[in-house]
Amino acid sequence: MTTTDKPGQGGVAEAAAEGDRRQFISWVTLGLMTTASVASLRPSPTMAIYGLAAIFLYLLPAIVFLLPTALVGAELASGWTGGIYRWVSEALGKPLGFVAVWCQFAMTIAYYPSLLAYVASTFAYVIDPSLAENGLYVAICIIVLYWTGVFVSSRGTRTIAGLSSFGLIIGTLIPGVVLVVLGIVFLGQGNPSAAPMTASHWLPPWTGLASLVLIVNNFLSYAGMEMNGVHVSSLRNPRGEFPRSIFLATGLVLLIFILPALAISWVMPSKELSLTAGLMQAFQAFFDHFGVGWMTKVVGIMLVCAALGGMLTWLAGPAKGLVLLSRQEGYLPPYLQKFNKYGVPQNMMVAQGVLTTLIGILYAFSDSVSSQYWMFSVITIQIYLIAYLLMFVAVVRLRKTQPEVERGFVVPAVTTVASVGFVASVIAMVIGFVPPDGYDTGPLWRFLLIVGGGLLLIGIAAPAAFLKYRKPSWVHPDHR
């Protein structure tokens, strides 16, 4: 990350010369980069359950969460290097800075099982669709795929570095366009939509909070929007161009999320829709309708390859960032700070893998893969939202305590923008404790125990324990 430094004694001429040497990007390019880092087809089945109301349920979190995180992230990234740890530490102290960066890492403990459950259910349509809701099959896939990923990543393999951008095209854009086109043709042939498409269905039916719970998934879908704020200093006119890039990215992200969700709702009744295999259910229904059922396997392979490629490209990333910070500040025991000969934090990934394995085993004892998937998606979101809550507080605090720091981009009405994001995040966390309609998550006490216990243990108790029991000897010798 770069910071916008004030010109030195050379004044305007020196600043101009520096500007001529810098590599600028256009606001359109930044908008496309941001779209690539956020957009995905994976959440489409979750919102397809709402039919036409999915449009409203995507727009609302975009306004109250996606835009605030992007704007706040841009100001912080253009004023301070070091990411969320530096931002929160400067504003609220190093202990809370550690909590923030820990939550960015720890959310992957619950995220990988839900991601790999989606991969398992998708791949089931390549071999045997009936396996998509088989808990034992999903558990085996989660465990085998995760540890295979750890093995590959621990070797420092550089050939997987380009898989992320490749996955965007193969696993998002092409299948997404195909799905929407098939849906339009399907309706154009006079076939009725499985979900009502009349004006009276723009808003979801209100039967209590349980009827809106799945909207929480959109907070995870939009997470990461702030990461590209680091590039704000690469724009020629950040204050004018960054908002344009964010609105462009927001529009594209909404199209990529909304249109496939609608297409799924046209062909799949909500009561039959799986949260993990819903995408493949729709593809199979469309391909069978048009007499090209064999294409289901092709698309399934494309989606699986893209998801696994994306996982491999950043499997070691969050762990490495946390370990590097812990070496400097002594937040983790020396055993967890070790790198192997390829520069990969293998011990930390193995410790993470033990928890991922335990979560994966729970799928084997579940009667509903979709319900299990939802519970761990909620845990992922809630842990991640802790970091966002701290970030929203940090930007307001830094505006008051360090007004002299030059920012490449300044959020207008920062207190209002940050407050909207903060309140939206709190509401999302609260709603996450409500079981969704239509999915058997078991007794309420068990749902609350898993979701609340996961949040407390992974997101709060773990970093608190590391902070309480840390020792001076935990600081790496290179930083003493």
Solvent accessible surface area in square Angstrom, and as a share of the most:
residue,aa,sasa,rsa
1,M,101,0.45
2,T,78,0.45
3,T,48,0.28
4,T,40,0.23
5,D,110,0.57
6,K,134,0.57
7,P,78,0.49
8,G,43,0.41
9,Q,190,0.84
10,G,41,0.39
11,G,31,0.30
12,V,130,0.75
13,A,78,0.60
14,E,79,0.35
15,A,36,0.28
16,A,55,0.43
17,A,43,0.34
18,E,85,0.38
19,G,16,0.16
20,D,124,0.64
21,R,170,0.62
22,R,99,0.36
23,Q,157,0.70
24,F,51,0.21
25,I,48,0.24
26,S,56,0.36
27,W,71,0.25
28,V,64,0.37
29,T,58,0.34
30,L,1,0.00
31,G,0,0.00
32,L,96,0.48
33,M,68,0.30
34,T,1,0.01
35,T,11,0.06
36,A,44,0.34
37,S,66,0.42
38,V,11,0.06
39,A,9,0.07
40,S,38,0.25
41,L,4,0.02
42,R,30,0.11
43,P,10,0.07
44,S,0,0.00
45,P,1,0.01
46,T,1,0.00
47,M,0,0.00
48,A,3,0.02
49,I,39,0.20
50,Y,33,0.13
51,G,4,0.04
52,L,19,0.09
53,A,1,0.01
54,A,0,0.00
55,I,33,0.17
56,F,74,0.31
57,L,1,0.01
58,Y,0,0.00
59,L,73,0.36
60,L,72,0.36
61,P,1,0.01
62,A,2,0.02
63,I,105,0.53
64,V,36,0.21
65,F,1,0.00
66,L,0,0.00
67,L,31,0.15
68,P,6,0.04
69,T,1,0.00
70,A,0,0.00
71,L,29,0.14
72,V,0,0.00
73,G,0,0.00
74,A,0,0.00
75,E,0,0.00
76,L,1,0.00
77,A,1,0.01
78,S,1,0.01
79,G,5,0.05
80,W,6,0.02
81,T,44,0.26
82,G,53,0.51
83,G,10,0.10
84,I,12,0.06
85,Y,26,0.10
86,R,85,0.31
87,W,7,0.02
88,V,0,0.00
89,S,19,0.12
90,E,64,0.29
91,A,10,0.08
92,L,54,0.27
93,G,28,0.27
94,K,102,0.43
95,P,72,0.45
96,L,72,0.36
97,G,0,0.00
98,F,0,0.00
99,V,24,0.14
100,A,0,0.00
101,V,23,0.13
102,W,14,0.05
103,C,0,0.00
104,Q,38,0.17
105,F,5,0.02
106,A,0,0.00
107,M,21,0.09
108,T,2,0.01
109,I,5,0.02
110,A,0,0.00
111,Y,30,0.11
112,Y,1,0.00
113,P,0,0.00
114,S,0,0.00
115,L,11,0.06
116,L,0,0.00
117,A,0,0.00
118,Y,11,0.04
119,V,2,0.01
120,A,0,0.00
121,S,0,0.00
122,T,1,0.01
123,F,76,0.32
124,A,0,0.00
125,Y,17,0.07
126,V,23,0.13
127,I,91,0.46
128,D,59,0.31
129,P,53,0.34
130,S,84,0.54
131,L,45,0.22
132,A,5,0.04
133,E,71,0.32
134,N,63,0.32
135,G,8,0.08
136,L,107,0.53
137,Y,29,0.11
138,V,0,0.00
139,A,4,0.03
140,I,93,0.47
141,C,23,0.14
142,I,0,0.00
143,I,47,0.24
144,V,83,0.48
145,L,43,0.21
146,Y,1,0.00
147,W,81,0.28
148,T,70,0.41
149,G,2,0.02
150,V,8,0.05
151,F,122,0.51
152,V,41,0.24
153,S,9,0.06
154,S,2,0.01
155,R,109,0.40
156,G,31,0.30
157,T,50,0.29
158,R,212,0.77
159,T,119,0.69
160,I,25,0.13
161,A,76,0.59
162,G,49,0.47
163,L,55,0.27
164,S,63,0.41
165,S,77,0.50
166,F,109,0.45
167,G,8,0.08
168,L,36,0.18
169,I,90,0.46
170,I,38,0.19
171,G,6,0.06
172,T,13,0.08
173,L,72,0.36
174,I,73,0.37
175,P,1,0.00
176,G,8,0.07
177,V,92,0.53
178,V,49,0.28
179,L,0,0.00
180,V,21,0.12
181,V,76,0.44
182,L,28,0.14
183,G,0,0.00
184,I,103,0.52
185,V,66,0.38
186,F,20,0.08
187,L,57,0.28
188,G,69,0.66
189,Q,107,0.47
190,G,63,0.61
191,N,38,0.19
192,P,113,0.71
193,S,35,0.23
194,A,46,0.36
195,A,15,0.12
196,P,74,0.46
197,M,63,0.28
198,T,78,0.45
199,A,78,0.61
200,S,95,0.61
201,H,74,0.33
202,W,120,0.42
203,L,113,0.56
204,P,17,0.11
205,P,100,0.63
206,W,160,0.56
207,T,101,0.58
208,G,23,0.23
209,L,76,0.38
210,A,26,0.20
211,S,13,0.08
212,L,36,0.18
213,V,0,0.00
214,L,6,0.03
215,I,14,0.07
216,V,0,0.00
217,N,7,0.04
218,N,0,0.00
219,F,14,0.06
220,L,23,0.12
221,S,16,0.11
222,Y,0,0.00
223,A,17,0.13
224,G,12,0.11
225,M,2,0.01
226,E,4,0.02
227,M,81,0.36
228,N,16,0.08
229,G,1,0.01
230,V,29,0.17
231,H,61,0.27
232,V,0,0.00
233,S,18,0.11
234,S,28,0.18
235,L,2,0.01
236,R,176,0.64
237,N,77,0.39
238,P,27,0.17
239,R,145,0.53
240,G,29,0.27
241,E,29,0.13
242,F,3,0.01
243,P,33,0.21
244,R,113,0.41
245,S,0,0.00
246,I,4,0.02
247,F,128,0.53
248,L,52,0.26
249,A,0,0.00
250,T,13,0.07
251,G,33,0.31
252,L,54,0.27
253,V,0,0.00
254,L,20,0.10
255,L,97,0.48
256,I,30,0.15
257,F,1,0.00
258,I,18,0.09
259,L,70,0.35
260,P,4,0.02
261,A,0,0.00
262,L,13,0.07
263,A,0,0.00
264,I,0,0.00
265,S,1,0.01
266,W,26,0.09
267,V,22,0.13
268,M,22,0.10
269,P,53,0.34
270,S,51,0.33
271,K,200,0.85
272,E,110,0.49
273,L,7,0.04
274,S,8,0.05
275,L,1,0.01
276,T,1,0.01
277,A,1,0.01
278,G,0,0.00
279,L,0,0.00
280,M,0,0.00
281,Q,34,0.15
282,A,0,0.00
283,F,0,0.00
284,Q,58,0.26
285,A,29,0.23
286,F,0,0.00
287,F,6,0.02
288,D,85,0.44
289,H,81,0.36
290,F,59,0.25
291,G,63,0.61
292,V,50,0.29
293,G,30,0.29
294,W,162,0.57
295,M,51,0.23
296,T,4,0.02
297,K,95,0.40
298,V,60,0.35
299,V,5,0.03
300,G,0,0.00
301,I,85,0.43
302,M,38,0.17
303,L,4,0.02
304,V,13,0.08
305,C,70,0.42
306,A,16,0.12
307,A,18,0.14
308,L,39,0.20
309,G,5,0.05
310,G,17,0.16
311,M,3,0.02
312,L,34,0.17
313,T,42,0.25
314,W,87,0.31
315,L,3,0.01
316,A,19,0.15
317,G,39,0.38
318,P,41,0.26
319,A,1,0.00
320,K,84,0.35
321,G,37,0.36
322,L,2,0.01
323,V,0,0.00
324,L,80,0.40
325,L,19,0.10
326,S,0,0.00
327,R,48,0.17
328,Q,89,0.40
329,E,37,0.17
330,G,0,0.00
331,Y,1,0.00
332,L,0,0.00
333,P,36,0.23
334,P,68,0.43
335,Y,131,0.50
336,L,26,0.13
337,Q,6,0.03
338,K,111,0.47
339,F,49,0.20
340,N,39,0.20
341,K,176,0.74
342,Y,107,0.41
343,G,29,0.27
344,V,12,0.07
345,P,0,0.00
346,Q,62,0.28
347,N,31,0.16
348,M,7,0.03
349,M,1,0.00
350,V,57,0.33
351,A,41,0.32
352,Q,6,0.03
353,G,0,0.00
354,V,76,0.44
355,L,77,0.38
356,T,1,0.00
357,T,28,0.16
358,L,99,0.49
359,I,19,0.10
360,G,0,0.00
361,I,69,0.35
362,L,77,0.38
363,Y,0,0.00
364,A,32,0.24
365,F,162,0.67
366,S,23,0.15
367,D,145,0.75
368,S,27,0.17
369,V,0,0.00
370,S,5,0.03
371,S,3,0.02
372,Q,13,0.06
373,Y,4,0.01
374,W,1,0.00
375,M,5,0.02
376,F,6,0.03
377,S,2,0.01
378,V,0,0.00
379,I,4,0.02
380,T,0,0.00
381,I,2,0.01
382,Q,0,0.00
383,I,0,0.00
384,Y,16,0.06
385,L,3,0.01
386,I,23,0.12
387,A,1,0.01
388,Y,4,0.02
389,L,29,0.14
390,L,24,0.12
391,M,1,0.00
392,F,2,0.01
393,V,60,0.34
394,A,0,0.00
395,V,1,0.00
396,V,29,0.17
397,R,116,0.42
398,L,1,0.00
399,R,65,0.24
400,K,150,0.63
401,T,63,0.36
402,Q,35,0.16
403,P,87,0.55
404,E,111,0.50
405,V,36,0.21
406,E,67,0.30
407,R,15,0.06
408,G,10,0.10
409,F,4,0.02
410,V,45,0.26
411,V,1,0.01
412,P,91,0.57
413,A,72,0.56
414,V,11,0.07
415,T,77,0.45
416,T,85,0.49
417,V,27,0.16
418,A,2,0.02
419,S,50,0.32
420,V,59,0.34
421,G,0,0.00
422,F,71,0.30
423,V,81,0.46
424,A,8,0.07
425,S,0,0.00
426,V,57,0.32
427,I,90,0.46
428,A,2,0.02
429,M,27,0.12
430,V,86,0.49
431,I,20,0.10
432,G,0,0.00
433,F,64,0.27
434,V,37,0.21
435,P,34,0.21
436,P,7,0.04
437,D,77,0.40
438,G,81,0.78
439,Y,36,0.14
440,D,113,0.59
441,T,7,0.04
442,G,28,0.27
443,P,63,0.40
444,L,103,0.51
445,W,164,0.58
446,R,105,0.38
447,F,0,0.00
448,L,69,0.34
449,L,114,0.57
450,I,39,0.20
451,V,0,0.00
452,G,11,0.11
453,G,20,0.19
454,G,12,0.12
455,L,12,0.06
456,L,102,0.51
457,L,121,0.60
458,I,27,0.13
459,G,0,0.00
460,I,84,0.43
461,A,46,0.36
462,A,26,0.20
463,P,1,0.01
464,A,52,0.40
465,A,45,0.35
466,F,42,0.17
467,L,38,0.19
468,K,151,0.64
469,Y,135,0.51
470,R,87,0.32
471,K,115,0.49
472,P,122,0.77
473,S,64,0.42
474,W,33,0.11
475,V,28,0.16
476,H,41,0.18
477,P,86,0.54
478,D,113,0.58
479,H,89,0.40
480,R,177,0.65
